[in-house]
Amino acid sequence: MKLQRKNRRGMRALTVGAVAVSGALLLTACGSDDNTQQGAQEGTQQAGNIKCGGKGKLLASGSSAQKNAMDLWIKNYMAACPDVQINYNPVGSGGGITQFNQGTTAFAGSDSALKDDEVAASKKICKSGQGINLPMVGGPVAISYNLSGVDDLVLDAPTIAKIFDSKIKKWDDPAIKKLNPNAELPSTDIQAFHRSDESGTTQNLGKYLGTAAPEDWKYEDEKSWPAKGGQSASGSSGLAAQVKQVEGSIGYFELSYATGSQLDTVKIDTGASEPVEATAENASKAIAAAKVIGQGKDLALELDYATKAEGAYPIILVTYEIACDKGNKPETLDAMKSFLTYTASEDGQKILPDAGYAPLPAEIATKVREAVPSLS
């Protein structure tokens, strides 16, 4: 059964690659017609459904959770708009915000909204404005594990909290057995892995545990890992690599890293009638309940981590692109607006499920599409 699941995941990964390549080829073809050449002479370029703008290098950094989505977006955009060279460095949400507030990048990716002190720091770069949160991609934070002979594993919030807080140390612990009465759980030591860098994924996991298991997770929901014990790795890719290599391990990262590494994922007992699997569709059900709590052009969201709705996967994140509402660098403004207009568009959003991500809910996507063109 495990081999069959891995084969399906392999086919899914091939499908994602095919989507990206075919999209790039299509957009390249669209960018070579007479209308495109005429548009370029006028300062903008219409290639397929992508309206190009600006030229030169566009630097960005931040969330590693959105890297696989960003890779698809960049391939498609640069195939249509070869005058813009985009470089996205997945240094983690904390690193991305730091680099943005230092003025070294045009925008940052973060899996959590800017804090007050980060907004205050952004005003030094956004000379006439401040940094704002533009939600762009959602998805489940998968709890992945590597345990021979166990293909189907259910955990709940209190049990996950105790595992990552080093209070449950064996895979055959009674709490895990109770949730998995038919599984042959070994007495193997649990090797819990967490992020070593500042990560919005860590913060979203902390928000989920603090909300759904407040008696078992007493830590503040920060980007830095708060609990003692466990082992660490840098970035989502580094964490996934460790879980894949180490027998008895468990870790957390955006779903595409689990599917890309052919790792098993935990189903979450939320109190609904059935445990919920980590899928883009199930994450979308939870993200759909998000509320905009930002002001003005800022579109920071409030997520419901304690949802018990049927089929709603509760460990979710939304990645924001952080930009200035006013005061963006003029040399990169047009290219940034053009690129973010594409990522927020229907075309940019519809490729996300094949890569394991959840598109923005329609109401939120509409607000983003209105905000991006107004950046100045």
N, C-alpha and C positions, 0 to 999 in steps of 0.2 A: 504493500500500500504506500509506503514511504517513497519507494522508487517511482511509482506512478505519479505521486504528487510532485516530485522533483521534475519529472519529465514535463508535466503540465506547466510548471513554472519556467522551465527552459523554453518551451514554446512561446510562453507569454513574453519572455525577454526578447525572443527573436521578433515577435510581432511588434514590440515597441521600437526596435531598431528599424524594422521595415517601414513603420509609420514615419519615423524621423527622416529616413533616406528618401522615401517617396515624396514626402512633403518638400524636402529641400530641392529635389529635381523638378517638381512642379513649379515651385516658386522661381527657380532659376529660369525656367522656360518662359514664365510670365514676365520676367523682368527684361526680356530682350526685344519686346515689340516696339513699334514706332511711338506709341503713346508714352511708354516708359522713357524713351530718349527725349521726347518733348517735355515731359514732366521734369526730368533732370535739369534741363536747360532753365526751367523756371524756379529751381531751387528745391523742389520736392519730387519724389519719384513714386509712382503708383505701380506696385508689383504684385499681381494677384490681388489679394485683399489686404496687403500690407502697404501702408503709405510711409515711404521712407522719408527721413529728415536728417539734416546735419551730415557731418562726415568726420573722419578721424577716429581716435580711440575713445572708447567709453569704458571706464573702469568701475567695477563694483565688487563688493565682497560681503560676506556674512554667512547666513544660515547654510549649513551643509544639508539640512533636511530637504531643501528645495533644489539641490544641485542637479538631480536627474531631470527635473522639470526645466530648470534653467538651461541645461544642455540642449534639450529639444527646442526650446524657444530660440536660443542663440543660433542653432544650425539653420532653422527656418528663416529667421530674420536676416542673417548675414548672406544666405543664398539669394534673398530678394534684394538686399541693400548692401552690396559689396563695398560701398564707400565708408561704411561704419564697421570698425573692428571692436567687438565686445569681449572683454576679459572679465569673467566672474570668478573670484577666488573664495572657495568655501571654507573660510577660516573660523566659522562659528558665529552665532548671533552677536555675542559680546564683542568679538574682534571686529565684526563688520560695523557695529555702531561706533566703536572707538575710531576706526579709520575714517568713517564718514564725518565724525565730529572733529577730526584732525584736518579735514579738507583734502584727503588723498584720493577719495572716490566720489563719483557722481551720485551714487545711491547705495544703500545698504539693504541686505536682506536680514530680517529678524523674525524669529518664531514667537516673539512676545513684543507687546507694544512698548514704546518708549516710556521710560520713567520720567518723573518731573525733573530730576537733575540732568537727565540726558537731553530732555527738551531744552533746558536752560543752556546746556553746553552747546547745543546746535545753533543757538542764536549768534554765536561768534562766526559761524560759517555762513549761515543764512542771514546775511547782513540786514535785510529788511523784513525778515520773516522768521520761521522756525521749522524744525523737522516735524513731519507729519507721518502718520501710519496709513499706508495704502494696502489693504489686504489683497493678496494676489493668488494664493494657492492654499488649499487645505488638504488635510489627510490624516490618516490614523497613525499614531505612534504605536508600532507593533512591539509587543513583548516577545522576543524570540529566544529560543532555547536549543540546546544541543544535548539530547539524551537518548542514547541508543535504545531501541525497542519501544519508545513512547512517541507515537505519531499524533496523538490527540490529547491535548492537555488543557484543563480548565482551571483558572485561578480567579479569585475575587480581590477586591481592593485591599482588605486587611492582610490577606496572605502575601500579596505582592509587596506591600509595605514592609512586612516582617522579613521577607527574603532580602530586599535591598537594604534593610537596616541590620542585617546579620543576626536576626533573632530566630529565623528558620534556616538551618544549616545543612539539612539532609533532604534528599528528594523523596524519601519515604516518610517524611514528617506527617503526623496524624492530620494536620490541617490540610495538607495536599491530598492525602489519601481520602479524606472525607469528600473532597470535591471531585475526585477521580476514582470512584469505587471499583471500576472495572479495569483500571490500568495496572500494569505490572511495574510498579515504581521501585527502582533500585535504591540501595542505601548509599548511593554515591554522594559525595560532598557537593554542595551547590557552589559554583564559582560565579558570583555575581559581578558583572562588569558595568561600569558607569563612565560617563564622559570626563576626561581630564581637563578639557577646555571649557570656557564659559559657553553655555548652550541654551537656546530657547527650548530645545527638545527636553532637556533636563528640567527646565522651569515648568513646562506644560505637564510633564509627568508628576512633578511635585504638586502642582495645582490639583491634578486629579486625585492623588493620594491624600492630600490635605482636605479635600472636599468629601471624597467618598469613604475615607478611612481616618477620620480625625483623631480617633483614640490611639491609632497605631503609627501615625506619621505626624510628628510634632514639629517638623522643621518648617522654616519659611520657604516659600517658593521662589528661590533665587536661581540665576543662571549657573552658578557654581554648585557642584555636587555637595550636599550638606552632611550626609551621613558618614559614619565611620566604617572602616572595613571595606571589603570588596577590592576589586582591581579596576584599573582605569585604562582608557585608550583615547586617542585624540580623533575627533570627528566621527560622524556616523559611519563612514567607510571603515575607519580603524576599529570601531566597536563591533561592527558586523564581522570583520575579519577575525577578531578574537573569539567571538561566539562560534564561528564556523570551525575554528581550529581546536577549541578546548572542550573536551567531553565533560558533561555536567554543567555547562555554562548557561547563563541567562543574561540578556541585555535588552536595551530599548533603542529603537531608531525608527525613522520613517519607513513605511511599508516597502517602498521600492528597494531599499537595501536588503530587506529580508527576502523578497522574491528574487532579486538579482543574485543573491548568495545561496539560493535554494534552502533557506532555513525555515524550520517549522515555527509557527506563531501560536501564541496562547489565545484561547477563547476566554472572554471575560464574563463572569457571572455578575450581572448588574442587578439582579432581582427581577428581571423580566422572565417570561415563561421559558426561554431557552438562552443558553450562553451565546454571546455575540462574537462572531469572527471579525478579525481585522481586515476589512475590505474598504475600498474607496466608496462603494455604495453605502455601506453601513456607517462610515464616517460622515458622509453627506447628510444622513438623517439627523445626526447630532449637530452638525455645523449649521443646518437649516434653522435651528432654534437660536442662533447667535443674535445678539442685539448690538447695534452701533451705540457706543457710549462716548465716542470722540465728539469734539465740537468743530464746527466749520468744515474745513476740508479734511480734517483729521477723522479717519474712519476706524479707530480702534474698536475692537469687538469684545463683548463679554460672552464667554462660552459656558455651556452647561455641562460640567464634568460629572455631575451626579445624576445624569439622565437615566431613567429606567424604562424609557420608551422601547417598544418592541423593535428589535433589529437595529437599534442605535448603538454604535460603538463609542464608548465614552472617553477613551484616551486619544484626544484629538489635538491638533495644532492648526493654526492659520499662520502662514508666513506673510509678513508685511514687507513691502518695499518702502524704505525710508528715504524721503526726499524733502527738500525745502518747499514750503508752499510758495514763498517768494525768496528771491536772492540766490537762485541756482546759478552756477557758473555759466555764463553765456556761451562759452565755446563747446559745451556739452549739452546744453539745454534741449536743443532741437532733437538731437539723437536720442536722448533719454526719454523725452515725451513720445517720440515715434515708437521706440521699443516698448515702453510700458503701455502705450495704446494697443499695440499688438498683443502683448501678454494678457491684457484684460479683455480683449475682444472675444467674440464667440469662437473664432478660429483658434485663438490662443488657448482658450479654456477647454474646448472640446477634445483636444489631444491628451488632456490630463488623466482621464480614467485608465487609458491603456498603459500608462506608466505607474499606476497605483496611487494616483492623487485624486483628490476630490475637487471638482470645479467650485467656484464661488456660487452661493445661492443667487438667484436672479436679481433679487432686490439689492443685495450688496454689490453685485457686479455692475449694476446700473449706476450706483453711486460712484464707484471707482472710475467708470468710463466718463462720468461727468467731471470728476476731480482732475484727472491727468491732464486734459487739454488746458486747464486753467493754471497750471504751474508756470511760474514766471521767474 
